C-alpha cells in the first residue's frame, strides 16, 4: 500500500513513468514526486497508533 510522504494519505497515484522513474501525485495535499511510503498495514488504525 502506498502513502503520501507529506500528509500520509492513501489517495496517491502514479502520473508518469519511463526514463525518469515513477512520479506520484497526491489528491489530498497536491504532493508530486517520486518518493512515496510503502506500508504493510492495510487499515488506518495501525497507522494512526504508530503516527504519534
N, C-alpha and C positions, 0 to 999 in steps of 0.2 A: 504494500500500500504506500502510495506517495503522499507526502505532506509538504506544504509550503514552508520554507525555512524562516519566513518573516512572521506570518500570522498562524502557522500550524494548521491551516485549513486543508481539507481533503479535496477541495474544489480546484485542483491544479491539473492542467492538461498540456500535452506536448503540442507545440505550434509549428515547429520546424525541425529539420534534421539534415543530415548529409555530412559534408566535409567538416563543418564547424562543430558537429555534435548535436545532441538534442537540446532544444531550448523549450522551456516550460513557461506557462502563463497561469497566474492565479486569478480567478474571477473575483475573489473577495478583496484582496489588497492591491491588485494590479501588478504584483511582482512578475518580472520577466527575467529569466536567467537559466543557466544550465545546472545550477546547484539545487537539489531537492533532497528532502529527508525520506528515507525508506524505512518504514516501521513494520513490525510484525503484528502489533496489536490491532485487530480489526474493529474494536469498539472504542468509543470515546472515553469510557470510564477509566480504563487503564491509562490512557494518555493523560487525562486530567489529574489523576492521582500522582503521576511522576512529574508533572509540569512544575509544581511547587515553587 
